[in-house]
Amino acid sequence: MDKLEIREYHEVDFDRLCQIHDQARKRELEAANLSEAFKSLKIAAYEEDLFSYNIYVGQKDKKVIGFVAFSDDELAWLYVDPSFQKQGVGSKLIEFSLNKMKRQKKELKIFIRHNELQELLTFVAFLYCR
């Protein structure tokens, strides 16, 4: 994805983040036969403390198509609109967040919830350790 702009999250983005999260999360859970575990972002954001993280959105042509949330040492949330998946959006959001983190450790823990994310494992490990 050549023209991805990454910027800080604004409160007016929340409805779009809900759309992205809810679509992508449902697909993720269906693939793992865990559909019953689904919670909308309107609930999960508060239960899982989304707003305690640094939140950035990726946008193309002024439309938000993905988001990432992280702290100084944890990449906690990453969701991309399903119609923009497999185009490098997630990779760019990961790279952006890793560059922003103030991590000192050389330890990397990755929790993969979906088989398609396996391809990112080598990419993330490379970025983290460089």
C-alpha positions in Angstrom: 0.0 0.0 0.0 1.9 3.0 -1.3 -0.4 5.9 -0.1 -1.1 4.9 3.5 -1.1 7.9 5.8 -0.7 7.2 9.5 -1.9 9.7 11.9 -3.0 10.0 15.6 -6.5 8.8 16.4 -9.2 11.4 17.0 -12.4 10.9 18.8 -14.4 11.3 15.6 -12.7 8.2 14.3 -14.3 5.9 16.8 -17.3 4.8 14.8 -15.0 3.9 11.9 -12.7 2.0 14.2 -15.8 0.1 15.5 -16.7 -0.9 11.9 -13.2 -2.1 11.1 -12.7 -4.0 14.4 -16.1 -5.6 14.3 -15.8 -6.9 10.7 -12.2 -8.1 11.1 -12.7 -9.6 14.6 -15.8 -11.6 13.5 -13.8 -13.1 10.6 -10.9 -13.8 12.9 -13.0 -15.6 15.5 -15.0 -17.5 12.9 -11.7 -18.9 11.4 -10.8 -20.1 14.9 -14.3 -21.5 15.6 -14.7 -19.0 18.5 -17.6 -16.8 17.1 -19.3 -16.9 20.5 -16.4 -14.9 22.0 -17.1 -11.8 19.9 -17.5 -8.4 21.6 -18.1 -5.2 19.6 -15.5 -2.6 20.0 -18.0 -0.3 21.7 -17.8 -2.8 24.6 -14.2 -4.2 24.2 -12.6 -0.7 24.0 -13.7 0.0 27.6 -13.3 -3.6 29.0 -9.8 -4.0 27.5 -8.7 -0.4 28.1 -8.1 0.6 24.5 -7.8 4.3 25.3 -4.9 3.8 27.7 -2.7 3.0 24.6 -1.3 5.3 21.9 -3.8 4.9 19.0 -2.9 5.6 15.4 -5.0 5.2 12.3 -4.0 4.3 8.8 -5.9 6.0 6.1 -6.1 6.0 2.3 -7.7 8.8 0.4 -8.8 10.3 3.8 -10.7 7.1 4.7 -9.6 5.2 7.8 -8.8 1.6 6.8 -7.0 0.3 9.9 -5.7 1.1 13.3 -3.0 0.1 15.8 -2.8 0.7 19.6 0.4 0.3 21.6 2.3 1.4 24.7 6.0 1.9 25.1 6.6 -1.8 25.2 3.4 -3.6 23.9 1.6 -3.7 20.5 -1.9 -4.4 21.9 -4.4 -3.8 19.0 -4.1 -4.1 15.3 -7.1 -4.3 12.9 -7.4 -3.6 9.2 -10.6 -3.3 7.2 -11.1 -6.7 5.6 -11.4 -5.1 2.1 -7.9 -3.7 2.6 -6.2 -6.8 4.1 -3.3 -8.4 2.4 -2.2 -5.1 0.9 0.5 -4.2 3.5 -1.6 -2.0 5.7 -1.1 -4.2 8.8 2.7 -4.4 8.1 3.0 -0.6 7.8 1.0 -0.1 11.0 3.2 -2.6 12.9 6.4 -1.0 11.6 5.2 2.4 12.5 4.3 1.4 16.1 7.5 -0.5 16.7 9.5 2.6 15.6 7.4 4.7 18.1 7.8 2.4 21.0 10.5 3.1 23.7 11.4 -0.5 24.2 14.7 -1.5 25.7 14.3 -5.3 25.8 15.3 -7.6 23.0 12.4 -9.9 23.8 9.5 -10.4 21.4 6.3 -12.2 22.2 3.8 -12.5 19.5 0.3 -14.0 20.0 -1.2 -15.0 16.7 -4.9 -15.4 16.6 -5.3 -16.1 13.0 -3.3 -18.4 10.7 -3.0 -15.7 8.0 -1.0 -13.6 10.4 1.7 -16.2 10.5 3.4 -14.5 7.5 3.9 -11.4 9.7 5.9 -13.3 12.3 9.2 -13.1 10.5 8.6 -9.5 9.5 7.8 -8.3 13.0 10.7 -10.2 14.6 13.1 -8.6 12.0 11.8 -5.1 12.7 11.8 -5.5 16.5 15.4 -6.7 16.6 17.1 -4.5 14.1 
